Amino acid sequence: MSSQDHDQVLQQWKAEEAAVRSRQMPVGLARPDQVAGRTGLEVMHMMLDGELPPPHITDTMDFMLISVAHGEATFQGTPRLRHYNPLGGVHGGWYATLLDSALGCAVHTTMPVGRAYTTLEFKVNLVRGLNERVPLVRAIGKVVHSGKQVATAEASLVGHDGKLYAHASTTCLVFETR
């Protein structure tokens, strides 16, 4: 990709973020009655459409849900100085939080009414350092398998420059809700 292509991608990502933010409610928690009787994908679409609030962690960690589809979820984040570790780069926990969100929400989109999940295992590989010179990254999660008892997913953390910064995988336990 040329630097002109990188700039176009960055502008597109910023425009997509602005469109989502224009519909978003303030951060908060969805009430049980707001999500009862809905599939995971319906709940995720409600969040994107501004019918449910995004969770507080998105504000704390400077990231947000950008898109969802069945078996997929994409989050976008802004690496900032406040995310740095003592060595002068973005802390691995920030990478992990974005990737875990993309993985979990991708799995969530496959949940039918009355089913939920929890993470059993989560693995992250950091392959390139992040700092403030990388203005935006996206964590793109995709389900590999979603069954009655187990779901697995993989995610990549990529920059607008097309570079891979980290990748992750998860195994989730799927169960019936009360």
C-alpha positions in Angstrom: 0.0 0.0 0.0 1.2 3.5 -0.8 1.1 6.3 1.7 -1.8 7.8 -0.3 -3.7 4.5 0.2 -2.9 4.6 3.9 -4.3 8.1 4.1 -7.5 7.1 2.3 -8.0 4.1 4.7 -7.4 6.4 7.7 -9.9 8.9 6.5 -12.5 6.1 5.8 -11.9 4.7 9.3 -12.4 8.2 10.9 -15.6 8.7 8.9 -17.0 5.3 10.0 -16.1 6.1 13.6 -17.8 9.5 13.4 -21.0 7.9 11.9 -21.2 5.4 14.8 -20.5 8.1 17.4 -23.3 10.2 16.0 -25.8 7.5 16.8 -24.3 6.4 20.1 -25.8 6.8 23.5 -23.6 7.8 26.5 -21.7 4.8 28.0 -23.7 2.7 30.4 -25.2 -0.7 31.0 -28.1 -2.3 29.1 -31.0 -3.3 31.4 -32.0 -7.0 31.4 -35.4 -6.1 30.0 -33.7 -4.4 27.0 -31.9 -7.5 25.9 -34.3 -10.2 27.0 -35.7 -12.3 24.1 -33.1 -11.0 21.6 -30.3 -12.8 19.8 -26.7 -11.8 20.3 -26.6 -10.2 16.9 -29.8 -8.2 17.6 -28.2 -6.9 20.8 -25.0 -5.9 19.0 -27.0 -4.1 16.3 -28.9 -2.2 18.9 -25.7 -1.0 20.4 -24.4 0.2 17.0 -27.8 1.8 16.2 -27.8 3.8 19.5 -30.6 1.9 21.1 -28.3 0.4 23.8 -25.4 2.1 25.5 -21.8 1.0 24.8 -20.1 -0.3 28.0 -17.9 1.9 30.1 -14.7 0.1 29.1 -14.9 1.6 25.6 -14.6 5.0 27.1 -11.9 4.1 29.5 -9.8 2.4 26.9 -10.5 4.6 23.9 -12.1 2.1 21.6 -15.5 1.4 20.1 -17.5 -1.1 18.2 -17.5 -0.2 14.5 -19.4 -3.1 12.8 -20.9 -6.5 13.4 -22.3 -9.3 11.3 -23.1 -12.9 12.1 -19.9 -14.4 13.4 -17.9 -11.1 13.1 -17.2 -8.0 15.1 -14.8 -5.1 14.5 -13.6 -2.6 17.1 -11.5 0.5 16.4 -9.1 2.0 18.9 -6.9 5.0 19.4 -3.5 4.2 21.0 -2.8 7.1 23.4 0.0 8.1 25.8 -2.2 7.0 28.7 -2.0 3.4 27.4 1.8 3.3 27.5 3.8 0.9 29.7 7.0 2.1 31.5 9.1 1.1 28.5 7.5 3.7 26.2 5.0 1.7 24.1 1.4 0.8 24.3 0.8 -1.8 27.1 0.0 -5.3 26.0 -3.2 -5.2 28.1 -4.6 -2.6 25.7 -4.0 -4.8 22.7 -5.5 -7.7 24.7 -8.6 -5.7 25.6 -9.4 -4.8 22.0 -8.8 -8.3 20.8 -10.8 -9.9 23.6 -13.7 -7.5 22.8 -13.6 -8.4 19.1 -13.4 -12.1 19.9 -16.2 -12.1 22.5 -18.5 -10.0 20.5 -18.0 -12.1 17.4 -19.0 -15.1 19.4 -21.9 -13.1 20.9 -23.3 -12.5 17.4 -23.8 -16.2 17.0 -25.8 -16.7 20.2 -29.5 -17.5 19.8 -32.1 -16.3 22.3 -31.5 -18.1 25.6 -27.8 -18.8 25.0 -24.8 -17.0 26.4 -21.0 -17.6 26.7 -18.0 -17.0 28.8 -14.3 -17.1 28.0 -12.5 -20.3 28.9 -9.2 -19.6 27.2 -7.7 -16.5 25.5 -4.3 -16.2 23.8 -2.6 -13.1 22.4 0.4 -12.8 20.2 2.0 -9.3 20.1 3.9 -9.0 16.8 4.7 -5.3 16.5 4.9 -2.4 18.9 2.2 0.3 19.0 2.6 4.0 19.9 0.8 7.3 19.3 2.3 7.5 15.7 -0.3 4.8 14.8 -3.5 6.9 14.9 -6.0 4.0 14.7 -6.1 0.3 14.8 -8.9 -2.3 14.3 -9.5 -5.5 16.1 -11.3 -7.8 13.7 -12.9 -10.9 15.2 -14.3 -13.9 13.4 -15.9 -17.0 14.7 -14.3 -20.3 13.7 -16.9 -22.5 15.3 -20.0 -21.9 17.3 -21.7 -25.0 18.8 -24.0 -26.0 21.6 -21.2 -26.1 24.2 -18.1 -24.5 22.7 -17.3 -21.5 20.5 -13.9 -20.5 19.1 -12.8 -17.3 17.4 -9.7 -15.6 16.0 -8.9 -11.9 15.7 -6.3 -9.7 14.2 -5.2 -6.2 15.3 -4.3 -4.2 12.2 -3.4 -0.6 11.5 -4.6 1.7 8.8 -1.2 1.0 7.2 -2.2 -2.7 6.7 0.3 -3.9 9.2 -0.5 -6.6 11.7 0.2 -5.6 15.3 -1.2 -8.6 17.2 -3.5 -11.6 16.8 -5.4 -13.7 19.2 -7.7 -16.7 19.7 -10.3 -17.7 22.2 -12.3 -20.7 23.3 -15.7 -20.0 24.9 -18.1 -22.1 26.9 -21.6 -21.8 25.6 -24.5 -22.3 28.0 -28.2 -21.8 28.6 -29.3 -18.5 30.3 -31.7 -18.4 33.1 
